[in-house]
């Protein structure tokens, strides 16, 4: 999936403005030194790929290094809290994703309040997830997979990048709506999950399009469907899950956030 140039331009403009930055930072040309961009998952996944693309482009655009720092763990809460606790000067940014909103309802108690403690800077992209299986799985379509899963209840494993991640939520929604029993196996990012999926240690996953499309094109993973309501331009021949499971729809998004001054309260 390509990221339109206008999205990068919007992000650069938002980053340059940085409403969460201090008066001192705003008084000088921003950025005056390297900027940290926290990616909350392990290297190799969609968020890591996107963070590095954004970091490279912003570095070229704004003339300072944008250093990507991977902070996996805790369902992405560890990386988020690191940004919440950072100075609100615009030099520590967070790659925000849908699971930040998911975690606000999933976890009863966190050491931060995402809505109060993180200031929105810019949106980047809305994306589709892809239902993929290891080629050893005999199913080549969603109906065939559902039939295979129902014939083998509790024997198929479903990988996700973390508990509460969009890939996890998309998979759980599929399980409920399709009436299948898949064993969830959470990882610390899509990179580690991918290793086991390619090796056949887990059978199915619902990763983001950017992190999985090249493996699909190379035949290393078999794509069964996209999770959005409409087909993807990147894989136009691939059906949607909703074409076989009426009403099914799931998507994810990415953006940039920064620490919000004056908010460090625990929930």
C-alpha positions, 0 to 999 in steps of 0.5 A: 500500500502506497502512502500518498505524498499529500499525507507526508506533507500534512504530517510534516506541516503538523510536526513543524507546528507541534501544538504540544511543544514548549514556548522555547521550542516554538521560538526557534526553528523546529527541529533544532536537534534530532527527534525520537519517534517511538514505534511501540512494536518490535522491528519488522512489522507494519508500524516499524516499516511505517515509522522508518519511512516517515522518519526518513522522509521527515529527516530529508524534509526538516533537516534533522535526524528522526530516530526510530526507537522500538519500545515493544511490550505491554500491548504497546503500552510500554512505548506509549507510556515512555512518550507520556513521561517524556518532556513536552518539547516536541522532540519525542513523538509517538507513532499512534495506532488503533490499538491505543484507542483499543487499549483505553477500553481493554485495560482496567488500569494504566499509568496514563490516560491516552486521551488526556496525556497525548496530543494529536499532531497528524493523521497518516493513513487508514489501512486494511488488514489481510487474512493470511495463512501459512501455505500448509493450510489447505484452505484457499478461500474464506469459506474453505478456511471456515469449514477447515477450522470447524472440522478442527476446533481448537487445533488452529493457532492465530498469531497477532502482534499483541493483545488488543492490537488491530490484528488481534481484534480483527481475528477475534471479530472473525472468530465470533462472526464465523463461529470458529475456534482459533487459539490466539497466540500474541507476540511482541510485534508483527516481526516475531509473529511473522517468523512463526507464521512463515515457519508454520508454527502458527497457521493464520493471522490478520496483519496490516497490508504493508507488513504482509503484502510482499510475502503474499506476492512472493507466495510465502503466505496465502492471502484469503481476504482483506478485512475492510468493507471494500476491496484493496487497490493493492490486491484488487483480485482479493475478496473482502471477508465481508463477502463471505461473512456478512457484516464483517469489517475491520481496519486500522490507522496510524498517526503521530502524537506528542506528550501533552504538557500538564498531564501526567496523571494515572488512570 
